[in-house]
Amino acid sequence: MNINVLITTIGRRGTLTKIFKEELNKIGGKVIVTDNSPLAPALYQADNYYLTPRVDDENYIERIIEICQKEEIKVIIPLLEKSFPIFDRARDIFKEKGIILLLSKAETFEKCKDKYKLYEYFKGNSILTPESYLCQDLGSDFSFPLFIKPRTGQGSQDIFKVKDQKELNFFSKYIDNPIIQEYIEGTEYTIDTLSDLEGNLLSAVPRKRIEVRSGEVSKSVTVKDDRLINWAKNIIEDLGIIGPANLQAIITPEDEIKFIELNPRFGGGVPLSYQAGINYPLLISKMVKGEEVRPFLGNFEDGLAMLRYDTPLFRRIDELGEKND
């Protein structure tokens, strides 16, 4: 059985698209991608692409189903968190058509999306995490600097370090529904994980974030840290994550690990974990086929660095978005 994969709202994820295309083509499969803009550069890296309405359009799922039927899609991988509830509500429709939705249950992705709920989960399970407050609960028992960001959101938008009361007052009004957090010094790590369809963790690759640009890691290196891997297994499996996820943590100068975020989707730096030995397309294909995939935690190349740079893509403007419509 050939496995054709649909990745939605692909945006700028050109490297991820090329990884799926290369690996799926080896086993007779294809990667199809979608976006609502013909200017999304990753569209043109796939085996085929389709334009869709915005994810909140009433015809969005109908368009996705149309694409799935045309391309004989076996698994859908959503990337945009805003689309997760929309896909979840259509989960039974996809199941009836023999399509696997590689997405955690609503209870799980809603807890991850809401950074205060995730903070409460960490605290309730004795997992070290920065102290966090909603504006109305801040009180006076805190010290600057602080960290302020949207309670929900994706892509590290509207995240600010605040150094005094004046800045706190401003950003508390500027950011819609903010969460305020203790500012933690230390080194940031992201742990790329992959779980099977039953929620068993198969792989966990910690990578140190050396440089971040526009909210996405641009320089990173893999690190075999058993503590991070073990914590990832405990957290990911306890929450019932399905498919890909990325768990973020800070290791303080005192060598404490404090967890800050969990995103139940592919992270921007996942090409590094792939290059370090985690063949995501092949593993997902095996899961979809019902083949046994055993956990291989810690089995990746240590000390592999990723140094990203911009690569232009050239197309005639009058050819963009016309391939399938």
JOCOR-V34607 format. One line per field, one symbol per residue. ss: DSSP state (a for helix, b for strand, c for the rest). Layout:
# JOCOR-V34607
ss = ???
This chain:
# JOCOR-V34607
ss = cccbbbbbcccccaaaaaaaaaaaaacccbbbbbbcccccaaaaaccbbbbccccccccaaaaaaaaaaaacbbbbbbccaaaaaaaaacaaaaaacccbbccccaaaaaaaacaaaaaaaaaacccccccbbbaaaccccccccbbbbbcccccccccbbbccaaaaaaaaaacccbbbbbccccbbbbbbbbbcccccbbbbbbbbbbbbbccbbbbbbbcccaaaaaaaaaaaaaacccbbbbbbbbbcccccbbbbbbbccccccaaaaaaccccaaaaaaaaaacccccccccccccccbbbcccccccccaaacccccc
